[in-house]
Amino acid sequence: METSHNPRNGYTIVSQLLSSPVSRPDYQGALGRVGRRIEDNRLRAVVIKEMALGIKMIRLSNGMPCPDPLPITGAQFSLRDGTVVTMDQNDMDAITSYNYCEGIQELRNWLTELTRLEHKPPQLEMADHPEPFDLTITNGSTDATRGIFHIMLDEGDSILLENDVYSTTIGQIKLFGANPVTVDSDEQGMLADHLESILSSWPQTHPKTKRPRVLFAITSCNNPTSYTWHEERLAAVYLVCRKYDVIILEDGAYYFLQFGERKRSFQSLDVDGRVVRMDTFSKLIGAGYRLGWISGPATIISRYLRSMAQNTIHPSVLSQLLVYRILHQWGHERFQVEVKHLAAEYKKRAQLMVKALEKYCTGKSKKTIGC
Ligand SMILES: Cc1ncc(COP(=O)(O)O)c(C=O)c1O
């Protein structure tokens, strides 16, 4: 199958990929030592049983705070459109207690539907896909990336990256003792031919190190370059990843802020279930709520959740409930209106900035507005 970038057969690459048979990744082999050995902590194991049985247990082991003497009994949040979101005593009981690692079920359902509408992941579209799709709420993309690295990267592992990557991600990779391997990239994304040459020559060029099993990419409005991948590149890189059984971590922080029609994501082409996608509410509702979502193959998501259970336990229930109420009130149609309005606002500001740069910095800077 064609794997290199070829403008004449771009449509063919995408459609060939979408109609190709599933090549199920070796998830166990892609996990690091932590990901392979991590188990459900004992408290979470009880919660999982409770969910499976569909019953509500009285749990004496969790260190649940008694809600009665706690100081906050309700809250109100005013929205820019004049509506008010109210939290009553029932909500406060949920907020003051521990909750599920996965996050609030209604919010997970809403975001799964959003993912289905927006990306149409083949894992969700195909009735008989061998790997279930899962989606869980996170404390934002930074923590989701850390959690994924925690289960996937060992000290000394290599990870494939674009030329330019969000500096915090680079910091996290270094913290885990992994080696960033840069694949040549341009305004349309990563070059599949270079990726192929790195992976095919791996044992000779990098003796004594494992061939990378993970690729990280910011496919829309990259920070710092602002570039958005072309769909042919996504497909070509995906096919190389399939050949060498690489798992793709897709950071979609700016996906909804694209100027104009939104471009395809890796998730939309994920026939195999090899894409783990991180999204965030930081640019849509606010960064301080520390809320996002991660989605993709259930095998990887379940390990991520085990790691979360041992670290932050779950994202803020207040943030989840508030964001869910807003999304529920809006519905999917209004959500689209809101994010388009946001993107238009950023476009105006970007144009203003370009004008100012042209006026004051001509000859001193390189202008790129890729979104
Ligand atoms: C590419 C990219 N990913 C992730 C983040 C952080 O997202 P969050 O606030 O959800 O941690 C940022 C923040 O600027 C970013 O630029």
PDBQT file of the ligand as one rigid body, heavy atoms in Angstrom, charges set to zero:
ROOT
HETATM    1  C1  LIG A 401      -0.408  21.773  22.529  1.00  0.00    +0.000 C 
HETATM    2  C2  LIG A 401      -0.886  21.924  23.918  1.00  0.00    +0.000 A 
HETATM    3  N1  LIG A 401      -1.310  20.836  24.581  1.00  0.00    +0.000 NA
HETATM    4  C3  LIG A 401      -1.764  20.912  25.840  1.00  0.00    +0.000 A 
HETATM    5  C4  LIG A 401      -1.796  22.118  26.512  1.00  0.00    +0.000 A 
HETATM    6  C5  LIG A 401      -2.251  22.172  27.927  1.00  0.00    +0.000 C 
HETATM    7  O1  LIG A 401      -3.562  21.765  28.066  1.00  0.00    +0.000 OA
HETATM    8  P1  LIG A 401      -4.243  21.672  29.499  1.00  0.00    +0.000 P 
HETATM    9  O2  LIG A 401      -4.506  23.070  29.960  1.00  0.00    +0.000 OA
HETATM   10  O3  LIG A 401      -5.459  20.892  29.261  1.00  0.00    +0.000 OA
HETATM   11  O4  LIG A 401      -3.285  20.981  30.405  1.00  0.00    +0.000 OA
HETATM   12  C6  LIG A 401      -1.376  23.276  25.879  1.00  0.00    +0.000 A 
HETATM   13  C7  LIG A 401      -1.431  24.572  26.580  1.00  0.00    +0.000 C 
HETATM   14  O5  LIG A 401      -1.126  25.612  26.126  1.00  0.00    +0.000 OA
HETATM   15  C8  LIG A 401      -0.893  23.175  24.554  1.00  0.00    +0.000 A 
HETATM   16  O6  LIG A 401      -0.457  24.243  23.900  1.00  0.00    +0.000 OA
ENDROOT
TORSDOF 0
